[in-house]
């Protein structure tokens, strides 16, 4: 297996792609060979995206009462959770949080809303007003995650100053019906395509630990590769009481790291950012994400759960001898 890991690594370092079958085989690596897998993923990261870590931060700008039934989501109206529900926050709050994110070292700031999507109207107008102010008042790249979106809306947001659109596929096409039945997977794929067609950068990834197989993780990575997304947020399930996956088991830290590493082999030149669930799943091995091929992380709070103090994350990065990128939205 060690020879196979090195063979795959050399293939990627020479500018070629490994196959889905190779990636699934890498997913079987265990024991001491895991550390070689991580080391080679780190080499690939260093060659393609360097040694500077990108930091991003978000605001939960509209929370709860989502009509979609995603099995993991604390904001779904189909689940009885204790998560707060509120309408779209005002423009001033979106701008204030962007400036705070910039002060904490983030280069990308996301405005996130619950719901299937946001069409033309007062909410979209308010978000666009905030984007214009953020673009002029802060040195941070604004992004949005507003659900399913069409090409025309993408152009409106781009004109207002949005640099990146974030829209997770969540999981593979084959596993998606197990997780969500209120909309079709193709609508998510078309949202990514619409954003790319509008000339936007796209941040799209998923959440692991939903019950999917490793092969299905590879399947999603291949879809993201085909769609040519710019960055991939990697989330790990942190179960929420009241959701359909409340009793799901946490992934082990080494399983999380192996998933990151295989994604680096498959998507060598992309930003791979570790986001939700890292504290509970990776535990004492959080700092290993960069050795395993990650190139960024979300800092500060998540959508419905508190994150780590950004100062702690910055110290972790400094202790590893890595820099913090000034630009990493894509």
N, C-alpha and C positions, 0 to 999 in steps of 0.2 A: 504493500500500500504506500510506503514512503516513496518508492520510485514513481508510482502513479501520481502522487501529489506533486512531486517535483516536475514531472513531465507536463502536467496541466499548467503549473505555474510558468514554466518556460514558454509554453504555447501562448499564454496571455501576455507575458512580458515581451514577446516578439511581435505583438500586434495582431494576433489571431484570436479566434473565439473557440471556447470549449463548447461541447454540445450539451443538451439537456441530459443525455444519458451519462455523460462524464460528471455532471453536477450532482446527479442523484447518487452516483457511486461515491463522490466526495462526502455526501451526506451520511455515508455508513462509517466514516472514519471514527475510531474510538481509541481510548487509552492514550499512551504516549504520543501516538501519531497525530493526535489533535494539536499538539503544540507546534508541530511542523506545519500543519495546515494553517494555523494562526500566523506563524512567522512568514509563510509565503504570501498570505493575504496582505500582511503588512508591507511586504516588498512591493506588491502590486499597487497598493494604495500610494506608497511613496513615489513610485515611478509616474503614475498617472495623475494624481491630484496633490502630491506634495505632503508636507508635514505641518501645514497650518489647519487648524480646526475651525470649522464654520459653526457659529452659534445662531440659533433662531429662537424667537419668542412669540407668544400668541396672546390674544385676548378672546375670551368667550363672550362674543358681542351679542349673542342672542341664544338663550338657553332653554332647553326642554320642549315638551309637547311636539316632538317630531313624529310625523305620521308613518315614518318607515319603521320596520320591525326588526332591525339588525339585532341579532341575539346577544351581542356584547354591550350594547349601548345603554348607558344610564339615562340618556335624554329621550329615549323612545317613549311615545305615549302608550305603547303596548306593555310597558313595564311599570311596576309600582316601586319607584325608588325615592330616596330622600333628596335627590338633586333639585336645586332651586330652578324654577322656571321664571323667565322674564323676557320681555320684548327687547327689540334692538336698542342698545345703549345709545346715548347721544354722541354727537360728533366730537364734543370736547373730551369725552372719556376715551374715545378711540385714539385721539391725538395724544392725550396725556400718557397713555400706556405705550405708545410708540416711542415717545421720548424717554420713558423709563427703560424700555428695552434697549435703546441705543446706549444709554448710560451704563447698562449692565453688560455691554460688550457684544450684543447681538447685531448681526449685519442684515437680518431679514426679520420682518414683523408681520404676522398673519392676523387678519380679521376673520374670525371664524363664527359662523352662524348655524344654528340647528335648523332642520327642516329639509324638505326635498330640494328646494331651490328658491332663489329670489329673482322675480321678474321685474319688469319696469314698474316704477312707482315710487312712493315716498321712501321706502327702505333703501332701494338701490340709489336714489338721489342722495340720501344721507351718507351712505358708504362712499359714494363718489366725492362728496364734499370733504369727507375725512381724508380720502386718498390724496386729494389736491393739497390739502394743508400739510399732510405728512411729507409729501414730496418736496414742499417748499420750506418747511420748518425743521426737518430732521434729516440727518445723513444716514438714513436707513432705508433699505429697499422694502416697500410695502407689498404684501401679498394678500390674497383673499382665499377663503374656502367657504363657498356659499351654496354648495350642493351641485346638483345637475344644472348645467349651463349651456346655452346655445351660442352660436358664433356671434350674433349681433350683440348680446350682452357682454361677451368677451371683449369686443371692440370698444364698447362704452367704458368698461373698466380700465382697459389699456389707455384710453384717451385721458382718463382721470388720473393716471399715474401708477396703476398697478403693474408691477414688474413680473410677478409670478402668480400662477393660479395653482392652488393646491386642491387635489381631488384624489383621495385614496380609492384604489380598486378593492381594498380590504383583504381579499384572498383570491384564489384562482377561480377561473370561470367554472371549473368542474365542481368546486366545493361551495360556491356562492349560494346556490339554492338551499343549502343546509343552514345558512346564516341569515339570509334575507329573502323574503318572497314578495315584498311590496313593490319592487321594481326590477327590471331586467338588467343583467350585467352589462349588456351592450350599451345602455344609456350612460353608464360610467365611462366606458371606453370612448364613446362618442363625445363626451364632455372633454376628455383629454385631447382628442383630436381637434375639437373646436378651438380650444385654447392654443394649441400649437399652430393651427391655421391662422389664428389672429396675430401670430408673431410673439406670443407670450412664452416665457419659460414655464415649465410644468414640474410641479413637485407631486409625485404620486407613488404610493407604496401600500402598506397594509399592516395588519396586526397578526401576530403569530401566537399560537397556543389556543386556537379555537377548536382544535380537534382535527385539523388538517394533517395530511401525511407530509413527509419531507418532499416527496415527489410533487405534491400540490404547491409547496413553497417554490420549488423550481419552476413549475408551470407559470406562476404569477411573475417570477423574475423574467421569464422568456417573453411574456406579454409586455412587460415594461420595457424590455430591450427592443422589441418590435416597434413600440410606440415612440421610442427615442425620448423618453422623459429625461429631464435634466437632473433631478435629485429624487432620492428614494427615502422617505421616512420609514424607519423600522420601529414598529411598536410591539410590545409584548403584553398579552392579556393580563390585566389586573382586575380580577372579577369584582363586580359590584352587586351587592345584595339587592334582590328584586329583579335582576335580569335573568334571561334564560340560561346564561352561562355562569351563574353565581357560584356554582359548586365545581367549576372547572379547576383542574390542578395547575399550579404554576409550572412553567418550563424550568429545567435546571439551568444554572448559569452557563455550563459548558454547552448545552444545547442551543442557548441563545447565541453564544459566541460562534458556534459552528455555523449557524444560519447566516450570521453577518459575514463570516469568511467566505462561504459559498456564493453569497450575493456579490462580494467583491470580485471573485473569479469570473462571474457571469457578467458583471456590469463594471468593468475596471475603471472606466474614465468618468463615472458618475459620482456625484456626491451621495454618500450613504450616511444618513443622520439617524441616530438612535434617539427615540422620543419616549412616548408613554410606556410605563411599566418597567423601566430599567431599574428603579430602586428596589422593587419587590422581587423581580426575577433574577437580576444579576447580583444583587446583594453586594458582597465584598469584592466582586470582580468587575465593578463598573469601569475601572480604569483600563481593563483589558480590551475594551471595545475597539480602541485605536490599533492595538497590536493585531487584532483580528480583522482589520480592514475598514472600520468605520472612519469617516472623515468629518463628522459633525455630530452635534447633539442639540436637543431642545433644552433651553435653560429657563428657570422660573417655573411658574405654575402651568398645569395642563388644563384641559377643558373643565373637568369636574373634580379634579384632585390636586392637592398641593404638590409642587415639585421641590427640588432642592434650592437652597439659597444660591443665587448665581455666583456669589463670591467663592463658594465651595467648589463649584464647577471650574471656575477660572484657576483656582489653586491646583486642582487636579491636573489641568492641562499644563500649567507651568511646571509642576513636579515631574511631568513626563518629558519635559524639554521640548514641547511642541509650541507652536505659535498660535495666535488667534487671527483668523482671516478677516480682513476688512470688508470683503465682499464674498457672499456665499449663498445667494438666493437661488442660484441655479446649480 
